[in-house]
Every structure is written in structure tokens, then in C-alpha cells.
Amino acid sequence: MCRLGRRLSDPPHGIAVDAAGQILVVDGEAFDGNGGIIRIDPSSGAQHAVSQDGYFVDPQSMAIARNGTIFVADRNAFDGNGGVIAVNPLTGRQKVVASGGTFVQPVGIAIAPAAASW
């Protein structure tokens, strides 16, 4: 079990449930204020770090793709302009999806169904 050293932020920024029924929380204040993703076992309440530090500065929300990849909107990452970070749910490895451009502190993210047309 991961000891986070404090309770989850109040209120937590983003909450999702993965395909296995585990609760995921984006907490911008966790891990000494750098933010990260915490997995919570709904049966025991045990908390485990999924991903922390890296590109995270102030993660706000997340969405989970069908393949399990976690996409996080971080409003202050990348020199304060914000961006989207993909997280491998098994390893916690982070990858930049988008940053800069027209982003101005994004706080929300969603994933459209594969059949969506624009």
C-alpha cells in the first residue's frame, strides 16, 4: 500500500472508475504538491500511486480510454499553458499528448466514442 502522507485533496479534482472497478483519483495536491493519480481499492480503501511527478504540475481531470490509457488534463503543466498527458495504467509512465498551441489552462477532458463523427 502506498502511504501518501496525507488525505486526498478536498475536493479531489477528478474521479473515474476503470474496467476492473478500481477508483482512480486525480489529486493536484498529492505527492508533495506535484500531483498525481491514485488508485483506490473500493473493497479495502487501500490507496496506491499510479503515476506522480513527471509532467504533472496541477492535474485537474482525467478520462480512461477503452485500452485503459489514462488521459489527464493538467492546467499548469508545460510552462503554465497546460496540456494533456497520457499515463500507462500499469507502469505509470507519462507521455505528452498535446501542449502549447492554443491551450490556456485546460481543466477538463473527455474521450469520444470511436464511432463519433465531427
C-alpha positions in Angstrom: 0.0 0.0 0.0 1.3 3.5 -0.8 1.4 5.9 2.0 0.6 9.3 0.6 1.3 11.1 3.8 -2.0 13.0 3.8 -5.6 12.6 2.9 -6.9 13.2 -0.6 -7.4 16.8 -1.5 -10.7 18.4 -0.7 -12.3 18.2 -3.1 -10.5 15.8 -5.3 -10.1 17.1 -8.9 -11.2 14.2 -11.0 -12.6 10.7 -10.3 -13.0 7.8 -12.7 -13.6 4.1 -12.4 -11.5 1.7 -14.5 -12.7 -1.5 -16.2 -11.7 -3.6 -13.1 -13.9 -1.4 -10.9 -10.9 0.4 -9.2 -11.5 4.0 -8.3 -8.9 6.5 -9.8 -8.5 10.0 -8.4 -6.5 12.9 -9.8 -5.1 14.8 -6.9 -3.3 18.0 -7.7 -2.0 18.4 -4.1 -0.7 14.8 -3.6 2.9 13.8 -3.7 4.3 16.9 -2.0 2.1 19.2 -4.2 3.2 17.9 -7.6 0.0 16.0 -8.1 -0.7 12.5 -9.4 -3.1 9.7 -9.9 -4.1 7.5 -7.0 -5.9 4.1 -7.4 -8.3 3.2 -4.6 -9.4 -0.4 -4.0 -13.2 0.0 -3.3 -13.2 -3.1 -1.0 -10.4 -2.2 1.3 -9.9 1.5 0.7 -6.2 0.9 0.1 -4.5 3.7 -1.9 -1.8 3.0 -4.5 0.1 5.6 -6.5 -0.4 5.1 -10.3 1.7 8.0 -11.5 3.2 11.1 -10.0 5.6 13.9 -10.7 7.0 13.7 -14.2 5.0 16.2 -16.3 2.3 16.8 -13.6 2.1 20.2 -12.1 -1.6 20.7 -11.4 -3.6 17.8 -12.8 -7.3 18.6 -12.9 -9.3 15.8 -14.6 -8.9 12.5 -16.4 -10.6 10.2 -18.8 -9.9 6.5 -19.4 -9.7 5.1 -22.9 -11.0 1.6 -23.8 -7.5 0.3 -23.8 -7.0 1.6 -20.2 -4.8 4.5 -21.0 -5.5 7.4 -18.7 -5.6 10.9 -20.2 -5.0 13.8 -17.9 -5.7 17.5 -18.3 -3.1 19.5 -16.4 -3.8 23.2 -16.3 -0.3 24.4 -15.4 2.0 21.8 -17.0 4.4 22.9 -19.8 5.3 26.3 -18.5 1.9 27.2 -17.3 0.0 26.8 -20.5 -1.3 23.3 -19.7 -1.7 20.2 -21.7 -2.8 16.6 -22.0 -0.7 13.8 -20.6 -1.3 10.1 -21.3 -0.5 7.7 -18.5 0.1 3.9 -18.8 -2.1 2.5 -16.0 0.3 -0.4 -15.4 3.7 1.3 -15.3 2.7 5.0 -14.5 4.8 6.1 -17.4 3.7 9.5 -18.8 3.7 10.7 -22.4 2.9 14.2 -23.7 -0.2 14.1 -26.0 -0.5 17.8 -26.5 0.9 21.0 -25.1 1.3 24.7 -26.0 -0.6 25.8 -29.1 -4.0 27.3 -28.0 -4.1 25.7 -24.6 -4.8 28.1 -21.8 -5.0 26.1 -18.6 -7.3 23.2 -19.6 -9.3 21.7 -16.7 -11.5 19.1 -18.4 -11.1 16.1 -20.7 -13.4 13.5 -22.2 -13.0 10.7 -24.7 -15.5 10.4 -27.6 -16.7 7.0 -28.7 -14.8 5.5 -31.6 -17.7 5.9 -34.0 -18.1 9.6 -33.3 -18.0 11.9 -36.3 -17.3 15.6 -36.1 
